[in-house]
Amino acid sequence: MEKYFNYRGKKINRSKYDLDGIPRLREAIPLGLQHIFAMFLSNIAVPIIIADIVGITGKDLTVLVQSAMIMAGVATIIQCYPLGRVGSKLPVVMGTSFGFLPTNIAIASSYGISGLLGASLVGGLFCGLLGFFLKPLRKFFPKIVTGTVVLTIGLSLLPTGIIAMAGGSGAENFGSLKNWAVSLMVMAIVIFLNRSARGMAKTASILIGIIVGYLVALPLNMVDFSIINQASWFSIPRPFYFPMTFEWGAILPLSIMFIVTAVETVGDVTAITMGGAGREPTNNELSGAIIANGLTSSLGSIFNALPNTSFSQNVGMIAFTKIMSRYVVAIGSIFLILAGLVPKFGAIISTLPQAVIGGASIIIFSQISLTGIEILTSEPLNQRSKIIVGLSLVFGLGLSQVPSAMDAFPDLLKLIFGESGIVIACLVAIVLNIAIPERKGEQY
């Protein structure tokens, strides 16, 4: 297939591996759907968890889930095709983040959904402002820091992948042989197609694996169709469905969490450009990603959506497939918006068993970790680098797995650090990179 296609005298780049490539729809649609299937359940899980905690049910719950899908799609399109400086011009998939979950729970429990949405509006504006000042802060994110952050993101996602393979948290048959058999089958199909197939069978290996896994899960009674019958055919989101309130006790911790997710976005964007294009991101790409991260969250709060940020699982997909076309991701985000506007369509996607998603996700998550290693080893690691990386991983992953070790810490610090190994690893890496001076001729 030729890379360029002439249309009415204009050359169109058809390569799905190029950032500005516009492959034909018969390629772009299945490749875009891969991204949506990878993040869909995680995207709607957060509003469902929050709704359960604060007692939101029925129509109100439907609004929260619908808003999560639509605003994730809108935010993704803005990342792919920026509005001025808002957006990275990269294939960054956005969605409601588990990184915000502990803080969201604490705020919603104290101030309700109205207090949470108000804090998201203010916190998002604060995050957007940070993005405009990223350039002078870039010096604090050399390869030793960004590589550590990307590696921590990948390693911290591995338990999530294993939980999904076993059937998903809270599943009655968690860890059953049936779940593991389906997950491992999906994983094997994806690996086989990626290594042995050609053309669309290779590039859409994740989608094919998920579809085959779904078909196998049907006769095994692993698919619940009841949610489809309950979903309506069409619904338009209404701004300010939930009234907003503004409380400093909610705004302050959520604003701090936006700083945390900005750090994670730096890692995700770095992993995308390194994993998919073999280069570091530019200042404009990083700045645009963080600005969009904040401002789309503010916009989302108006339309009843919880805070958005970049989705790391989709970063791993780019590293695995090498497909960098932002057009592909934008096509996928259109289906995400449709899933919100047509709840029955979204309900069909949500019937995907966790075990099926887990079989594909575990491959994706592993690729993020390997991208982090690739960034770190792009230059030989000397003794100084090993100390920085080692201690960052020790504190980042160690404290996140043993949060009770921070019981004596102030509540605000526990809220920020207790569940996020990523931010701890990043802070330790930044501090050590500044505190430990480089020595010329240091042994490797």
Kinemage of the C-alpha trace (Angstrom):
@kinemage 1
@onewidth
@group {chain A} dominant
@subgroup {mainchain}
@vectorlist {calphas} color= white
{ca met a 1} P 0.000 0.000 0.000
{ca glu a 2} L 1.319 3.441 -0.901
{ca lys a 3} L 1.939 5.787 1.955
{ca tyr a 4} L 0.364 8.742 0.155
{ca phe a 5} L -2.952 8.818 -1.676
{ca asn a 6} L -3.885 11.541 -4.152
{ca tyr a 7} L -7.345 13.021 -3.661
{ca arg a 8} L -8.376 15.906 -5.922
{ca gly a 9} L -4.768 16.964 -6.347
{ca lys a 10} L -3.947 16.741 -2.623
{ca lys a 11} L -1.635 14.196 -1.077
{ca ile a 12} L -3.145 12.348 1.887
{ca asn a 13} L -0.833 10.425 4.188
{ca arg a 14} L -2.466 6.990 4.663
{ca ser a 15} L 0.118 5.623 7.089
{ca lys a 16} L -1.371 4.610 10.443
{ca tyr a 17} L 2.125 4.739 11.925
{ca asp a 18} L 2.536 8.493 11.303
{ca leu a 19} L 1.168 11.083 13.707
{ca asp a 20} L -0.682 12.939 10.937
{ca gly a 21} L -1.585 9.805 8.987
{ca ile a 22} L -5.223 9.403 7.919
{ca pro a 23} L -5.799 5.728 7.165
{ca arg a 24} L -8.980 4.646 5.403
{ca leu a 25} L -12.036 4.191 7.603
{ca arg a 26} L -11.992 0.427 7.123
{ca glu a 27} L -8.687 0.514 9.036
{ca ala a 28} L -9.295 3.486 11.326
{ca ile a 29} L -12.591 2.229 12.785
{ca pro a 30} L -11.382 -1.149 14.139
{ca leu a 31} L -8.078 0.368 15.278
{ca gly a 32} L -9.943 3.172 17.059
{ca leu a 33} L -12.327 0.681 18.672
{ca gln a 34} L -9.297 -1.123 20.122
{ca his a 35} L -8.555 1.964 22.175
{ca ile a 36} L -12.155 2.308 23.350
{ca phe a 37} L -12.479 -1.335 24.424
{ca ala a 38} L -9.231 -1.026 26.382
{ca met a 39} L -10.436 1.900 28.506
{ca phe a 40} L -14.237 1.699 28.467
{ca leu a 41} L -14.915 -0.248 31.660
{ca ser a 42} L -12.345 1.722 33.677
{ca asn a 43} L -13.831 4.986 32.424
{ca ile a 44} L -17.349 4.216 33.680
{ca ala a 45} L -16.236 2.402 36.843
{ca val a 46} L -15.211 5.607 38.653
{ca pro a 47} L -18.595 7.403 38.447
{ca ile a 48} L -20.350 4.141 39.385
{ca ile a 49} L -18.184 3.789 42.509
{ca ile a 50} L -18.750 7.416 43.527
{ca ala a 51} L -22.497 7.103 42.910
{ca asp a 52} L -22.669 4.025 45.135
{ca ile a 53} L -20.876 5.810 47.966
{ca val a 54} L -23.087 8.923 47.968
{ca gly a 55} L -26.338 7.061 47.243
{ca ile a 56} L -26.935 8.165 43.638
{ca thr a 57} L -29.175 5.732 41.740
{ca gly a 58} L -31.578 5.500 38.789
{ca lys a 59} L -31.652 8.409 36.369
{ca asp a 60} L -29.008 10.364 38.287
{ca leu a 61} L -26.563 7.451 37.975
{ca thr a 62} L -27.304 7.221 34.254
{ca val a 63} L -26.408 10.913 33.885
{ca leu a 64} L -23.048 10.392 35.614
{ca val a 65} L -22.119 7.408 33.433
{ca gln a 66} L -23.357 9.069 30.238
{ca ser a 67} L -21.387 12.229 31.016
{ca ala a 68} L -18.218 10.204 31.676
{ca met a 69} L -18.379 8.642 28.202
{ca ile a 70} L -19.223 11.808 26.276
{ca met a 71} L -16.698 14.069 27.992
{ca ala a 72} L -13.926 11.454 27.702
{ca gly a 73} L -14.595 11.413 23.957
{ca val a 74} L -14.610 15.201 23.695
{ca ala a 75} L -11.401 15.510 25.736
{ca thr a 76} L -9.694 12.881 23.562
{ca ile a 77} L -10.603 14.720 20.348
{ca ile a 78} L -9.210 17.964 21.807
{ca gln a 79} L -5.941 16.185 22.654
{ca cys a 80} L -5.693 14.823 19.110
{ca tyr a 81} L -6.779 18.022 17.359
{ca pro a 82} L -5.977 20.962 19.660
{ca leu a 83} L -7.915 24.173 20.057
{ca gly a 84} L -5.060 26.691 20.065
{ca arg a 85} L -2.723 25.648 22.882
{ca val a 86} L -5.304 23.333 24.413
{ca gly a 87} L -4.260 19.838 23.392
{ca ser a 88} L -1.069 17.909 22.697
{ca lys a 89} L -1.659 17.023 19.012
{ca leu a 90} L -0.832 13.450 20.039
{ca pro a 91} L -2.949 10.253 20.238
{ca val a 92} L -3.720 10.765 23.935
{ca val a 93} L -6.850 8.974 25.186
{ca met a 94} L -8.635 10.728 28.053
{ca gly a 95} L -11.061 9.403 30.650
{ca thr a 96} L -12.201 9.539 34.262
{ca ser a 97} L -9.184 8.504 36.292
{ca phe a 98} L -8.753 6.004 39.122
{ca gly a 99} L -5.920 8.263 40.268
{ca phe a 100} L -8.533 10.730 41.492
{ca leu a 101} L -10.688 8.053 43.126
{ca pro a 102} L -9.527 8.219 46.784
{ca thr a 103} L -9.768 12.030 46.761
{ca asn a 104} L -13.102 11.922 44.918
{ca ile a 105} L -14.495 9.538 47.523
{ca ala a 106} L -13.349 11.716 50.424
{ca ile a 107} L -14.791 14.887 48.860
{ca ala a 108} L -18.075 13.298 47.761
{ca ser a 109} L -18.561 11.769 51.215
{ca ser a 110} L -18.170 15.182 52.873
{ca tyr a 111} L -19.586 17.617 50.307
{ca gly a 112} L -21.691 15.463 47.969
{ca ile a 113} L -21.518 15.272 44.190
{ca ser a 114} L -22.151 19.033 43.962
{ca gly a 115} L -19.039 19.797 46.022
{ca leu a 116} L -16.983 17.377 43.949
{ca leu a 117} L -18.051 18.926 40.636
{ca gly a 118} L -17.397 22.439 41.942
{ca ala a 119} L -13.913 21.426 43.069
{ca ser a 120} L -13.305 19.824 39.669
{ca leu a 121} L -14.205 23.071 37.918
{ca val a 122} L -11.724 25.101 39.978
{ca gly a 123} L -9.039 22.401 40.095
{ca gly a 124} L -9.207 21.935 36.339
{ca leu a 125} L -8.638 25.637 35.749
{ca phe a 126} L -5.655 25.490 38.104
{ca cys a 127} L -4.216 22.499 36.182
{ca gly a 128} L -4.731 24.310 32.875
{ca leu a 129} L -2.820 27.290 34.249
{ca leu a 130} L 0.064 25.027 35.259
{ca gly a 131} L 0.337 23.808 31.678
{ca phe a 132} L 1.086 27.317 30.409
{ca phe a 133} L 4.163 27.467 32.687
{ca leu a 134} L 5.548 24.032 31.889
{ca lys a 135} L 8.552 25.184 29.849
{ca pro a 136} L 10.566 26.607 32.786
{ca leu a 137} L 9.656 23.491 34.793
{ca arg a 138} L 10.845 21.080 32.065
{ca lys a 139} L 14.372 21.053 33.468
{ca phe a 140} L 13.028 19.116 36.461
{ca phe a 141} L 11.956 16.266 34.162
{ca pro a 142} L 15.113 14.830 32.553
{ca lys a 143} L 15.121 11.240 31.280
{ca ile a 144} L 16.012 9.851 34.699
{ca val a 145} L 12.778 11.335 36.106
{ca thr a 146} L 10.415 10.726 33.184
{ca gly a 147} L 11.723 7.186 32.707
{ca thr a 148} L 11.156 6.447 36.389
{ca val a 149} L 7.618 7.852 36.218
{ca val a 150} L 6.745 5.805 33.113
{ca leu a 151} L 8.211 2.642 34.673
{ca thr a 152} L 6.229 3.251 37.875
{ca ile a 153} L 3.022 3.787 35.875
{ca gly a 154} L 3.521 0.453 34.136
{ca leu a 155} L 4.412 -1.479 37.286
{ca ser a 156} L 1.539 0.049 39.266
{ca leu a 157} L -0.933 -1.064 36.569
{ca leu a 158} L 0.160 -4.710 36.603
{ca pro a 159} L -2.003 -5.659 39.639
{ca thr a 160} L -4.988 -4.055 37.858
{ca gly a 161} L -4.362 -6.308 34.879
{ca ile a 162} L -4.085 -9.424 37.055
{ca ile a 163} L -7.309 -8.532 38.908
{ca ala a 164} L -9.114 -8.181 35.572
{ca met a 165} L -7.739 -11.512 34.333
{ca ala a 166} L -9.060 -13.194 37.470
{ca gly a 167} L -12.557 -11.820 36.814
{ca gly a 168} L -12.536 -8.296 38.209
{ca ser a 169} L -12.653 -6.967 41.746
{ca gly a 170} L -15.742 -8.155 43.621
{ca ala a 171} L -16.641 -10.894 41.127
{ca glu a 172} L -18.313 -13.932 42.694
{ca asn a 173} L -16.114 -16.277 40.683
{ca phe a 174} L -12.931 -14.234 41.160
{ca gly a 175} L -9.877 -16.338 40.372
{ca ser a 176} L -11.859 -19.174 38.807
{ca leu a 177} L -10.279 -21.423 36.203
{ca lys a 178} L -12.912 -20.242 33.715
{ca asn a 179} L -11.784 -16.619 34.038
{ca trp a 180} L -8.133 -17.558 33.739
{ca ala a 181} L -8.741 -19.805 30.739
{ca val a 182} L -10.552 -17.047 28.819
{ca ser a 183} L -7.968 -14.399 29.774
{ca leu a 184} L -4.998 -16.535 28.782
{ca met a 185} L -6.706 -17.465 25.521
{ca val a 186} L -7.209 -13.777 24.659
{ca met a 187} L -3.591 -13.051 25.572
{ca ala a 188} L -2.359 -15.923 23.398
{ca ile a 189} L -4.436 -14.773 20.412
{ca val a 190} L -3.131 -11.215 20.678
{ca ile a 191} L 0.493 -12.354 20.912
{ca phe a 192} L 0.131 -14.858 18.048
{ca leu a 193} L -1.485 -12.318 15.704
{ca asn a 194} L 0.997 -9.585 16.618
{ca arg a 195} L 3.948 -11.873 15.945
{ca ser a 196} L 2.707 -14.000 13.040
{ca ala a 197} L -0.108 -12.229 11.195
{ca arg a 198} L 0.100 -9.472 8.594
{ca gly a 199} L -1.951 -6.437 7.686
{ca met a 200} L -5.084 -5.697 9.731
{ca ala a 201} L -4.920 -9.026 11.554
{ca lys a 202} L -1.609 -7.856 13.044
{ca thr a 203} L -2.441 -4.215 13.775
{ca ala a 204} L -5.936 -5.043 15.109
{ca ser a 205} L -4.707 -8.041 17.114
{ca ile a 206} L -6.031 -6.612 20.398
{ca leu a 207} L -9.511 -6.006 18.964
{ca ile a 208} L -9.621 -9.485 17.409
{ca gly a 209} L -8.506 -11.062 20.677
{ca ile a 210} L -11.245 -9.223 22.584
{ca ile a 211} L -13.938 -10.195 20.042
{ca val a 212} L -12.931 -13.881 20.086
{ca gly a 213} L -12.791 -13.795 23.887
{ca tyr a 214} L -16.283 -12.282 24.004
{ca leu a 215} L -17.682 -14.965 21.702
{ca val a 216} L -16.117 -17.692 23.842
{ca ala a 217} L -17.463 -16.062 27.036
{ca leu a 218} L -21.069 -16.095 25.740
{ca pro a 219} L -21.729 -19.844 26.032
{ca leu a 220} L -19.831 -19.882 29.336
{ca asn a 221} L -22.477 -17.551 30.855
{ca met a 222} L -19.897 -14.836 31.543
{ca val a 223} L -21.919 -12.053 29.858
{ca asp a 224} L -24.789 -10.246 31.590
{ca phe a 225} L -27.238 -8.676 29.104
{ca ser a 226} L -29.639 -7.225 31.687
{ca ile a 227} L -27.997 -3.803 31.567
{ca ile a 228} L -28.861 -3.507 27.844
{ca asn a 229} L -32.586 -3.880 28.499
{ca gln a 230} L -32.439 -1.161 31.159
{ca ala a 231} L -30.625 1.375 28.938
{ca ser a 232} L -32.526 3.960 26.906
{ca trp a 233} L -32.048 4.525 23.164
{ca phe a 234} L -31.097 8.198 23.156
{ca ser a 235} L -30.176 10.833 25.729
{ca ile a 236} L -28.619 14.304 25.540
{ca pro a 237} L -26.522 15.537 28.495
{ca arg a 238} L -27.807 18.594 30.321
{ca pro a 239} L -25.292 21.092 31.758
{ca phe a 240} L -25.460 21.681 35.510
{ca tyr a 241} L -27.785 18.706 36.025
{ca phe a 242} L -26.168 18.554 39.463
{ca pro a 243} L -25.843 22.038 41.011
{ca met a 244} L -22.288 23.036 41.935
{ca thr a 245} L -21.053 24.150 45.335
{ca phe a 246} L -17.594 25.516 46.107
{ca glu a 247} L -15.885 24.464 49.336
{ca trp a 248} L -12.224 25.079 50.137
{ca gly a 249} L -12.080 21.719 51.884
{ca ala a 250} L -12.882 20.125 48.520
{ca ile a 251} L -11.034 22.507 46.192
{ca leu a 252} L -7.623 22.302 47.912
{ca pro a 253} L -7.120 18.513 47.904
{ca leu a 254} L -8.507 18.135 44.371
{ca ser a 255} L -6.220 20.912 43.093
{ca ile a 256} L -3.257 19.056 44.579
{ca met a 257} L -4.454 15.894 42.858
{ca phe a 258} L -4.479 17.775 39.548
{ca ile a 259} L -0.763 18.428 40.096
{ca val a 260} L -0.336 14.689 40.664
{ca thr a 261} L -2.164 13.793 37.452
{ca ala a 262} L -0.189 16.442 35.561
{ca val a 263} L 2.936 14.519 36.559
{ca glu a 264} L 1.305 11.305 35.343
{ca thr a 265} L 0.368 13.012 32.076
{ca val a 266} L 4.015 13.996 31.568
{ca gly a 267} L 4.871 10.314 31.936
{ca asp a 268} L 2.085 9.181 29.602
{ca val a 269} L 2.992 11.679 26.874
{ca thr a 270} L 6.662 10.730 27.159
{ca ala a 271} L 5.746 7.050 26.867
{ca ile a 272} L 3.633 7.752 23.764
{ca thr a 273} L 6.370 9.607 21.877
{ca met a 274} L 9.129 7.245 23.016
{ca gly a 275} L 7.129 4.049 22.528
{ca gly a 276} L 5.473 5.049 19.261
{ca ala a 277} L 7.942 7.437 17.625
{ca gly a 278} L 11.263 6.875 19.397
{ca arg a 279} L 11.643 10.495 20.537
{ca glu a 280} L 11.054 12.682 23.567
{ca pro a 281} L 8.003 14.976 23.611
{ca thr a 282} L 8.368 18.655 22.803
{ca asn a 283} L 7.572 21.419 25.285
{ca asn a 284} L 4.445 22.302 23.303
{ca glu a 285} L 3.200 18.713 23.369
{ca leu a 286} L 3.651 18.401 27.123
{ca ser a 287} L 2.213 21.831 27.799
{ca gly a 288} L -0.798 21.266 25.543
{ca ala a 289} L -1.509 17.882 27.130
{ca ile a 290} L -1.572 19.317 30.651
{ca ile a 291} L -3.635 22.361 29.626
{ca ala a 292} L -6.177 20.040 27.991
{ca asn a 293} L -6.086 17.759 31.015
{ca gly a 294} L -7.218 20.649 33.203
{ca leu a 295} L -9.562 22.603 30.960
{ca thr a 296} L -11.461 19.562 29.679
{ca ser a 297} L -11.990 18.524 33.303
{ca ser a 298} L -13.456 21.957 34.015
{ca leu a 299} L -15.664 21.675 30.940
{ca gly a 300} L -16.625 18.166 31.980
{ca ser a 301} L -17.706 19.308 35.442
{ca ile a 302} L -20.246 21.631 33.803
{ca phe a 303} L -21.654 18.571 32.002
{ca asn a 304} L -21.661 16.456 35.191
{ca ala a 305} L -18.441 14.502 34.469
{ca leu a 306} L -15.762 13.731 37.047
{ca pro a 307} L -12.125 14.817 36.473
{ca asn a 308} L -10.414 13.524 33.308
{ca thr a 309} L -6.809 12.673 32.660
{ca ser a 310} L -4.719 10.640 30.208
{ca phe a 311} L -5.307 6.875 30.215
{ca ser a 312} L -2.114 4.876 30.667
{ca gln a 313} L -3.538 1.618 29.279
{ca asn a 314} L -3.899 3.253 25.875
{ca val a 315} L -0.305 4.448 26.075
{ca gly a 316} L 0.765 0.811 26.279
{ca met a 317} L -1.312 -0.014 23.208
{ca ile a 318} L 0.627 2.544 21.159
{ca ala a 319} L 3.926 1.087 22.359
{ca phe a 320} L 2.677 -2.404 21.420
{ca thr a 321} L 1.221 -1.627 17.977
{ca lys a 322} L 3.398 1.414 17.051
{ca ile a 323} L 0.251 3.028 15.581
{ca met a 324} L 0.699 6.770 16.187
{ca ser a 325} L -2.102 8.173 14.012
{ca arg a 326} L -4.126 10.672 16.041
{ca tyr a 327} L -6.874 10.284 13.456
{ca val a 328} L -7.317 6.660 14.567
{ca val a 329} L -7.731 7.693 18.209
{ca ala a 330} L -10.106 10.508 17.258
{ca ile a 331} L -12.274 8.024 15.333
{ca gly a 332} L -12.370 5.856 18.439
{ca ser a 333} L -13.428 8.828 20.561
{ca ile a 334} L -16.414 9.407 18.256
{ca phe a 335} L -17.666 5.946 19.202
{ca leu a 336} L -17.135 6.873 22.849
{ca ile a 337} L -19.364 9.929 22.395
{ca leu a 338} L -21.968 7.787 20.604
{ca ala a 339} L -21.893 5.384 23.539
{ca gly a 340} L -22.926 8.308 25.738
{ca leu a 341} L -25.584 9.669 23.403
{ca val a 342} L -27.004 6.185 22.710
{ca pro a 343} L -26.945 4.444 26.119
{ca lys a 344} L -27.881 1.054 24.617
{ca phe a 345} L -24.695 1.159 22.532
{ca gly a 346} L -22.661 1.953 25.618
{ca ala a 347} L -24.422 -0.818 27.535
{ca ile a 348} L -23.438 -3.377 24.883
{ca ile a 349} L -19.760 -2.433 25.235
{ca ser a 350} L -20.041 -2.551 29.025
{ca thr a 351} L -21.046 -6.246 28.874
{ca leu a 352} L -17.448 -7.165 28.009
{ca pro a 353} L -16.285 -9.520 30.790
{ca gln a 354} L -13.352 -8.299 32.860
{ca ala a 355} L -11.498 -11.524 32.101
{ca val a 356} L -11.602 -10.728 28.379
{ca ile a 357} L -10.344 -7.171 28.919
{ca gly a 358} L -7.680 -8.436 31.307
{ca gly a 359} L -6.193 -10.812 28.753
{ca ala a 360} L -5.501 -7.904 26.413
{ca ser a 361} L -4.712 -5.302 29.092
{ca ile a 362} L -1.907 -7.255 30.731
{ca ile a 363} L 0.057 -7.090 27.460
{ca ile a 364} L -0.602 -3.366 27.158
{ca phe a 365} L 0.463 -2.669 30.755
{ca ser a 366} L 3.685 -4.615 30.320
{ca gln a 367} L 4.581 -2.427 27.327
{ca ile a 368} L 4.365 0.719 29.477
{ca ser a 369} L 6.888 -0.737 31.927
{ca leu a 370} L 9.218 -1.675 29.072
{ca thr a 371} L 8.941 1.827 27.603
{ca gly a 372} L 10.052 3.204 30.966
{ca ile a 373} L 13.027 0.847 30.955
{ca glu a 374} L 13.824 1.902 27.382
{ca ile a 375} L 13.856 5.592 28.410
{ca leu a 376} L 16.086 4.883 31.408
{ca thr a 377} L 18.554 2.745 29.470
{ca ser a 378} L 18.772 5.021 26.423
{ca glu a 379} L 21.947 6.190 28.154
{ca pro a 380} L 24.143 3.965 30.372
{ca leu a 381} L 23.007 4.062 34.004
{ca asn a 382} L 25.765 5.223 36.327
{ca gln a 383} L 25.803 4.770 40.115
{ca arg a 384} L 23.981 8.080 40.646
{ca ser a 385} L 21.184 7.065 38.242
{ca lys a 386} L 20.795 3.662 39.894
{ca ile a 387} L 20.364 5.290 43.305
{ca ile a 388} L 17.713 7.691 41.966
{ca val a 389} L 15.736 5.011 40.130
{ca gly a 390} L 16.075 2.417 42.882
{ca leu a 391} L 14.948 4.637 45.760
{ca ser a 392} L 12.142 6.150 43.678
{ca leu a 393} L 10.721 2.679 43.004
{ca val a 394} L 11.223 1.602 46.620
{ca phe a 395} L 9.228 4.506 48.037
{ca gly a 396} L 6.759 4.796 45.163
{ca leu a 397} L 5.695 1.167 44.942
{ca gly a 398} L 6.502 0.279 48.544
{ca leu a 399} L 4.429 2.985 50.255
{ca ser a 400} L 1.497 2.592 47.849
{ca gln a 401} L 1.321 -1.110 48.723
{ca val a 402} L 1.653 -0.497 52.462
{ca pro a 403} L -0.365 2.710 53.037
{ca ser a 404} L -0.649 1.946 56.761
{ca ala a 405} L 3.050 2.852 57.018
{ca met a 406} L 1.904 6.482 56.719
{ca asp a 407} L -0.738 6.345 59.478
{ca ala a 408} L 1.029 9.079 61.456
{ca phe a 409} L 1.040 11.450 58.468
{ca pro a 410} L -1.469 14.333 58.209
{ca asp a 411} L -4.735 13.315 56.516
{ca leu a 412} L -4.041 15.498 53.470
{ca leu a 413} L -0.699 13.820 52.785
{ca lys a 414} L -2.215 10.365 53.248
{ca leu a 415} L -4.968 11.300 50.818
{ca ile a 416} L -2.438 12.338 48.168
{ca phe a 417} L 0.270 9.736 48.676
{ca gly a 418} L -1.565 6.767 50.149
{ca glu a 419} L -2.854 5.415 46.825
{ca ser a 420} L -0.498 6.972 44.289
{ca gly a 421} L 2.874 5.328 43.911
{ca ile a 422} L 3.357 7.396 40.769
{ca val a 423} L 3.481 10.767 42.498
{ca ile a 424} L 5.716 9.474 45.305
{ca ala a 425} L 8.169 7.986 42.803
{ca cys a 426} L 8.148 11.210 40.792
{ca leu a 427} L 8.767 13.432 43.814
{ca val a 428} L 11.588 11.218 45.091
{ca ala a 429} L 13.185 11.169 41.624
{ca ile a 430} L 12.956 14.970 41.278
{ca val a 431} L 14.379 15.606 44.754
{ca leu a 432} L 17.236 13.116 44.383
{ca asn a 433} L 18.064 14.385 40.881
{ca ile a 434} L 18.515 17.867 42.370
{ca ala a 435} L 20.159 16.802 45.627
{ca ile a 436} L 22.724 14.325 44.267
{ca pro a 437} L 25.245 16.175 42.088
{ca glu a 438} L 26.541 14.661 38.872
{ca arg a 439} L 30.249 13.780 38.734
{ca lys a 440} L 32.237 13.771 35.532
{ca gly a 441} L 33.679 10.394 34.697
{ca glu a 442} L 31.518 8.542 37.261
{ca gln a 443} L 31.743 4.765 36.849
{ca tyr a 444} L 28.758 2.935 35.374
